[in-house]
C-alpha cells in the first residue's frame, strides 16, 4: 500500500456539508472520508479503490467500498445518485480520464458538485528539472511514476467542459512560493524575451495543484459576510467561524469572516447578508455602518447569544443593537423569546458540533480525570466546592482534576492531584477536555444563565466525556443516567461523582450514549439547510423587512455618505469605533 494516510484538508473543506451521498474515486485508505464523516456523520460515503490493502482500511472508515479498476467498472453502485463526486489526485493516473468523467456524470445528482484535485504541469519545478536535464520519476509527487496524464489549468478546464459541467471556481495549492519567486526572477530576462510576463508566469507556475469545483449548471451566489468577536473562550469559533466555514463549503455561498477592511465587491443583484457579531450600535454613529450596508443592498443581521439586560453597556438609552437591523439570530429559545420583544424577526440556531472527536479518554484504569473549564463561572461553583473536596478525601489519588482559567477554583481544591491551564485558545481547550473522563458543569439558576446554551454538554459529548451537570439548562438536554448525570443537591453530586469513579465501564457507556446523541441530533452539518433557507427567506422578504426596520428606526432613512464596502468594513473593524460598531467581549 503506497498511499499517505492523511486527508487533503483543502479538498475536505470544499465537500459540501449539505451532501447526503459522496463518491470518492480512488479513495485510497479513505482518510478523506473518515475526516468528512466526523463532520457529517449522517451522510453515506462511497469509495472506489483498486489497491486491496487500502480497501481493507477504507472499509472500516466509510460506508461502502468497492475494490475495482475504476476505468473498467466506472459505476459499481448501480443507480445510486451522488451529491458530490470527488477526484482527489486520481485522474492523472488513468489512461482515459475524460471518458471516466463522462461516464460517471450519469450518477451526479441534479445540483450536484464535482471536486477535482489535479497536479499542475506548469509548476516551476518541472521547468527547473528539464533545464537541468533531469526527468527522473519518483514514488510520490509531481513526478509520480504512475502518472499517465499531465494537466494544465487550461486542459483541466477543457476536460470539465467536455464532461458537460460548468466550472464554478478553482483554488491554488501553493507550498513553495518563495522558491518559485526566486526561479521566476532568475528566468525573467528569458521570459520577457519570449513575450511572457514574469508576474503572469508566476501565477501559473507557483501552484503545485489546483482544486476545481464544477456543477451541472451555474448557480447564483449568496454572499454572507460576518464580523467576529476576538477569539475568547470559543464564542467566535462556535457562533461565527464554524458556521461560516460550513456555509462556505456549499458552492453557491461565498462566506467571509472579517475583522479587516478588505472585502470583494458583490454583484448588485446577488443576495447579500452582513452579520454583526455581538455589536454595539450606539447613537447616531452606531447607525452609520448600518445605513451604509442598507445602501449597498445588504440584509443586516445581529448575531447575539447572551441576555442583553445583564450586559451593562447595553442599558444605555441610545443602544439599538436589535432594533436597528433587519433580523436577529441567536442560540437558545429562551433568549429568542427575550429578543423577539426588540425585533420580530428572530431565529434560533442552536449551538452545534462541527466535528466529532475520536474518543481517547478512559485510558487510565486507576485514575479518573475530571475537567472544569469556563469563562465567568465564578458564581457557579462555590456551592459545590465542599462536596468536591469531600469526594477527593474519599478517593484520593484515583481522581485527577484539571482546571482551565478559573484559578480560584483550582486553589480551593484540597488535592495535589490537580493541574491548571490559563485561558487558552479553543483548540487547546477541546484537546484538554477530550483527554478527560468527566466534565463538571455547574450553572447557577439565574435569569441570565437560563438563556445560555447547552454547548458545554455538546463539547463533552462529542469527545465521549461524561457531563456531570446542574439542572439549569442541562436538564433539558441530558437524559440523566443515560447521556450524562444531573445533580440537584450536594448529596446527589457526591453520589453521582463517586458512581462515575467507581464504575468506569458504566461511565464510558454513558459517554458513548452522549456521543451517539450528538452524532444524530446536534451536528452543524444537519443545521446548514435550515440556515440557508432562513437567509433565502430574508432575501425574498427584504423589502418588507426594510419597511419594518425603517418604521422602528426612522433615522436610518437618512442618506448614507461615502457608501462603499471598504468604508463599512473599516467602521466595523476599527478598534476606535466605540459608538459605531464594536464587538462586545464576554463579561462586558
N, C-alpha and C positions, 0 to 999 in steps of 0.2 A: 504494500500500500504506500503510495508516494504523495499523498495529499497532506498539506499542512492542516492540522485540526484546529482551525480558527476561522471565525466569521469575518467577512468583509463588512465592517461597520458602515462604510459609505453606501454599500448596497443595501444593508439591513434597514437603514433609515429611510430608504426610498420604496420599500414594500408597503403599500397602503395598509394602515392598521384597521381599515374597514373591510379588508379582504376576508372572505369566508373560505375560499379554496385557492391554494397556491400550488403551482407545479414548478419544481426546481429541476432543471435539466442539467444532468451532470452534477448531482448534489454532493458527490464525494461522501464524507462521513456525516453530512447533514449538520455541520457546525452552524451554518447559517439558519437552518430550520430550527435547531434547538434554541438559538437566541430569539428567533421570532416567536416561537411557541411560548416562551416565557413572557412575551408582551401581549400576545393574542392567543391564549390557550384554547379559545373556542373555535379557532379555525381548523380546517383539515388541510394538512400539509403533505403533498405527494412528491416523491423523488424518483428520478431515473438515474441509474448508475451502472457502469459496466464493470467496475472493479469489485470482485466478490468480497474481499476483506472490508472494503469501505462500506459495502451494502450491509454487512453484519452490524457495524457500528451505527449506521444510519437507521436501521430498523428499530433500534432501541430508543431513537430520539424523535422520530416523526411518525406520522400516521400510516403512510403507505409507501413502500419502496419496491420498485421493480428492478431486478438486475438484468440489464439488456443493453445491447448496442443500439443507441437511440436512432441511428440512421437506418437500421433495419426494422426497428419497432418504434416508430415515432409516436404512436398513440396507444400506449398499453393499458389505459384506464377506461376503455370503452367510450361511452357517451358522456363521461364526466366533463363539465364545463368549468373553466378556471377564471377567477377574477384577476389573477396575476400569474404570468409565466416568466420565470427568472432564468436568464442565461448568464451565469457567473463564470467568466473565463472558460467557456466551452466551445463557442462557435469556431474559434481559431484552430481547434483540434479536429474538425470534421472535414471530410472530403467535399461535401456539398452542403454547406451551411444554409445557402439560400433556399434549397429545396426543403430542408427541415423547417425553416421559418414558415414557408408557405403551407406546409402540411399541418403544423401544429396550430396555426391560426384558426383552423376549423374548430378548435376547442377553447378559443378565447371568448369569454362571455361578453355580451354587449356591455359597453362601458369598461371593458377590461383593460389592463395595463400590461405591457411587455417591458421588462427590465433587461438591459444588456450591458454587461461589463466587458470591455474589449481592450486588449493591449494596443498601444499606439505605435504603428510602424514608423511614424515620423519622429519618435523620441530621439533626442540628440545623441544618445549613446550608440544608436545604430550607425549614424554618420561617423561618429568618432572611431568606432571599431573598423568600419570599412576603410577610412582614411589611413588607419594604422595597419591595414592588411589582415585584419582579424575578423573571422566569422565562425567562431567555434561555438558549437551547440553546448547547452548546459542542461542540468537536470530540471531546473525551475527558472522562471523569469522570462524576459522577453525572448531570449534565445532557447527556450524550452525545446528539446529535441523532438517533442511530439506535436509541435505546432505545424499545421499543414497549410494554413492560410494567414495572410497578413492584411491588416485593415488600417486605413487612414480614416479620419473623420468623414471625408467625402465619400469613401467607398462604403462605410457603415451606413451613412445616410441613404445611399442608393439601395442598399440591402433592405433597410427598413421600408422604404417606399415600394420596393418590388414585392414585399410581403403584404401589401395592402394596408400599411399602417401609416399614421401621421406622427412624425417626430414631435414630442412635447417639450423636452428640454434635454440638455446634456451637461454633465458635470465633469470637470477635470480632476484627476487624482495626481497631484504633483508632490514628489518626495525629495527632489534634489534641485530645487530652483536655483540655488547659488552655483552649483556645478554647471547647470545649463547656461546661466548667465555668463559664466567665465568662458565657456565654449563659444557662445554666440559672439562675445566681444572679440575673441581671437579670430573668428571667422568673418567678422563684419566686413573687412575690405573685399573679400571674395564674394560674399553675399551681395554687397552693393554693386560689384562689377557684373553680377548676374541679373541685376534688376530686382533683387529680393530685399525687402525692407527687413533689417535685423530685428526690429521690435515685433513685427508680424511673424517672423520666423520663430522667435522666442515663444510666442503664444502657441504655435503648432508643435514645437519641439520639447516643451517642458512637461506636458502630461505623460506620465507612464501609462496611464489607462484613461479611458473615458467611460462614464456610466450614462447610458441613454435611457430615457423613458419615452415610450411610444404608445399611442392609443388608436383605437379603431376610427375615432372621429375627433376633430378638435373640440375642446371644451372652453367655456368662458371661465376666466379666472375669478375667484373670490379672494379678495385681499384683506387680510386681518393683521393689524399692527397692534402691539401691546407694549406699554411701558412696563417697567419691572422694579419692584421693591429691591433694594440692595440685598443680596442673599444673607438672611439671618434666620437660622433655625428651620430652614426648609420651606418657609412660606412661599418664596419666589419659585422654587422648583415645582411645588405641588400645584400652585394656583396659576402659574404662568408658563414656566419653561417646559414642563412635561406636556401640558395640554397643547401648547403651541407647536412643540416638536411633533406631537401626534397628528395634529391638523395638517402640518406641513408634509406629512407622508402621503397625503391624498393629493393626487396630481392636479386637481382643479383649484387647489388652495395655495396661495402664497402667504406664508405665516412669518412675520418678522417681530422679533423682540428687540426693543431699542432702549438704550439709555444715551444714545448719541443723536446727532443731528443729520445722519445720513440715512435717507430712505429713497427708494426709487419712485419715479413718477408712475402713476397708475392710469390706465385708460379711463377716460371720462365716464364711460357708461358701465364700467365693471363694478360689481358690488364691493363696497369699501367699508371697513369697520375699524374703529380706533378704540382700543380698550385702555382705560386709565386704571392702573393697579393701585388701589388704596390712595386716591388723590386727596388733595386739599384744594377745593375750589372756593376760594375766599375773596369776597368783594368783587369790584369791577375787574381787577387784574385777573382774578380767577376765571372770569368769563371769556377773556381774550382768546386763549387757545381753543376753547370750545366753539366760539364764534367762527374762528378761522377754519377749524375742522368741518363745520357745517358748510361753510362757503366752498370748501374743496369737495363736498359731496359725501363726506363720511357719515355713517351712523355712529354715534358716540355712546360708549358703554362704560359704566363704572363697575369695576371688579372690587368687591369688598367682602371680608369674611370675619368681621368682629362686630359686636353690638355697638353701634355708634354712640349711644347715650352714655357709655362708660369710657369714652376717649375725650379727655378734657378739651383739646383744641377744637374738636368738632362742635362744642357747645357755643361757639361764637355765633352771634346773630347773622353774620354775613356769609356763613359757610353754606354752600348749596351743592354739596357732593352728589346727592341723589336726585335732586330736582332738576339740576341743570344738565342733564344727559338724557338721551333717548331711552335708555334702558339700564337695568342693573342686573349683574349676575353675582350669585353668592353661593355659599357652601352648605347651608342647612335649612330645613323647613322652618324652624322657629325664627331664624334670622331673616328668612324671606318674609315671614309674617310681620316682622318689625319694619323692614324696608319698604314693603308694599304700601305702607302709610305715607311714604315720601314720594314714591313713584309707582304707578300702577303696573308698569312693565318690568316685572322681576322674574328671573328664572333661577332655579336652584340646580346647580351642577354639583352633586355630592363629591367630596374628595374621593379619589380612586387610586389604585395602584397601577403604575405604568409598567412595572416589570416584577415578576415573581423572582425571589431569590432561591437558589438551590440550597436546601437545608444542610446546615453543618453544625447544628447545636446538639445538645445531649451527648457530647463526645466523652466527657469525663464521668465514669460511673460513681466516683467517690465525691463529687462536688457539684452542687447546683449553682448556676450563675444567675443572679438577679440583676436586672438593669433598671435604672431610672434616668430619664433624660427629658428635659423640657425647659421652655422659657416661661418666666413669670408664674412659676408654680410655688412660690414661697409661702402662700397661704393655704396650699392644698395638702401638704404632707405633715405639718406639725402634730395634728391629732393622732397620727398613726406611728410616730417615731418610737414611742414607748413599746408598742406591740412588736415592731421590727426588732428592737433591742432584746425583747423577751425571747423571741424566736432565735435570735443569734445566740443567746445564752443557752438555749436548749440543744442546738445542733452544732455549735462550734465551727470547726474547720470544714464542715460539709456545705457551708454556704459562703459564696464569694459575691460581693456586691460591687457593681460598677456604677458610678455616678457621672453624668455629663452635666456640666455647667453649674449645678447647684452646690456651691461649696459649703453652705450652712448645713445641708442635709448630710453631706459627706462627713463633716466634722462631728455631727451628732450621733453617728453610728458607732456603737460600742464594740468595735471589732478591728483587728489588724488585717483581716481578710477583706480588704476593700481597695478600690482603685478609683482614680479621678481623671477625667478629661475636661479641660476647659471648653468653653463654647467653640464648636468646631464646624467645619463645612458639612453639608448634608450627606455626602457620600461616606465620610468618616463616621458620622452618627449612625447611618444604616449598617455599616460594617460592624460597629461595636454592638449594635442591637442584635444583628444576625448571629453573633457568637455567644449570645446569652440564651438561657433556657426559659426565664420568666421575665416579663416586663411589668414593673409596678406602676400603676396608673391611677393615682388618687386624684379626684377632682371635686372640690367643694361644691355644695349645692347653692349656687348663686344664679341670679338672672343672667349675668354675663356668661357664666360657664354653660348654662343650659343652651345657649346659642352656638356653642362650639361644636366641632365635628368629631367624628369617631376615628380620625386619621391615625392616632397612635395605636389603636387596636389593629387597623388595617396594616400599618407598617410592621407590627409584630407578627401578625398572622401570615403575612406574605413570606416571612422567613421561618415559620413554624415555631415562633416564640409564643409561649402561653401568656395571655393577658390576665393579670390579677388586678381588677379594677373596681373602683367605687361605682355606684349606680348612676350617678349623674352622667348623662349622655350614653354611657356604655351599656346600661341595662337595656337600652332599646335595640342594640345590635348583637350583644353577646348572648348566646344560649348557655346559661350557667351550667357548668359541669360538662358541657359538650364542646363548645368552641372557645371557652375561657372560663374564668372564675370571677364572680361578682361578690364583693363583701359589703355588708351594711353596718357592721359593728366591729369593734376591736377584737371581740371573741371570734367572729367569723373570719377576720383577716388572719388571726393566729391559726385557726383550724385549717383554713384552706392553704395557707402557705406551707404549713407542716405536711399536709397531704401531698402537695406537689413535690416536696423534698423527699418524702419517704416513698413515694410511688412514682418513680421516674417513667416506667412504661406507660402508666395511665396519663402522666403529664404529657409525654410525647404524643400519645394518641389524641389528646385534646389539641395540641399544636397542629397535628395533621388535619384534624377536622376544621380548624380555623383557616388553615391554608386552602383547604378544599372550598370553603365558603367564599373566600376572596377570589379564588380562581374562577368560580362560576357566577359570582354576583357583583364583584366590585372592581373589575378591571377597567382601566381607562379606555382600552380599545372598544369595549362594549358601549361606552358612553358617546363615542365620536359621532355616530349617526344622528343622535338627538341634538348634539351641539350644532352640527351643520344645519339641521332642519330649522333650529331656532334662529340662527343667523339669516338663513334664507327667508324665514317668515318676517324678520325685522326689515329686511330689504324690500320685500313685497309691500310692507305697510309703512315704508319710511315717510311718505307724505303725511299720513295721518299721525304718525308718531311725532313728526316735526311740528305739526299744528298743535298737538297737545303739549309739547315741550315749550313752544313759544307762549302758550297760554299760561303755563306755570311760571316761566321766567321771561317776561316780555323784553327785558333788556338785551336778550340775545339777538333780537331782530335788528339791532344797530349794525351798520355796515362794518365788515371786517377790513382792517387795514393790513397792508403788507402780507397778502394772502399767498402763502407757499408752504409746501410740505416741510421745507427747511426751517422756516420761522416757527412753525408749530412744534417740530421736533426739538428745536433749540429751547423753546419755552418749557416743554415737558421735561427735558433733560437737565436744565440749568440748576445747579445746586443753590443758586441765589434766588430761585423762583418762589420763595415764600409769598403767598398771596396770588400766585398764578396757579401752577400745577406742581405740587410736590408730593412725594410719596411719604406716607406715614410709617414710621418704624413701629414694631411691636412695642407695646407698653407706653405709647405716646400719651 
